[in-house]
């Protein structure tokens, strides 16, 4: 390792044959990640409990979208399918906020979801895969899901629950 540079992260491609470990593979980082995952699960639970399913179908769809989006920071299995998994959250969360009259929050979530994917893929192309190694999408989605949860948990006094009623068959 040369002066001023980090560890050679190419060893991640061949961990079975080497005893070297990357900083993100240390037990301390593993515990930190588990703590963040537990925090996200608690946030999702709080959002789901706060939502009243029968009153607001758009809100219910937003909670579903948040649950889908939260699989990205929670489960490595979902990382290969992030476009499909993020789609309900990227559509329903901004829609629910917009319907509640919170257009700034709606725009922020919609634009930031698209920007995260653009930054991730641009960095993959331009920096030779460094975005994946740095966790750009994972860290970004953790922040995005936390912000989305905060928007759903906090309702200003002017927000009307169930302000968009969908027609129901009788």
RABEL-V417254 format. One record per run of one state. SS is the DSSP state (A for helix, B for strand, O for the rest). FROM is the first residue (numbers start at 1). TO is the last residue. If there is no record, write none. Layout:
ss=SS from=FROM to=TO
ss=SS from=FROM to=TO
This chain:
ss=O from=1 to=8
ss=A from=9 to=17
ss=O from=18 to=22
ss=A from=23 to=25
ss=O from=26 to=26
ss=A from=27 to=50
ss=O from=51 to=56
ss=A from=57 to=74
ss=O from=75 to=75
ss=A from=76 to=99
ss=O from=100 to=102
ss=A from=103 to=126
ss=O from=127 to=129
ss=A from=130 to=134
ss=O from=135 to=135
ss=A from=136 to=153
ss=O from=154 to=170
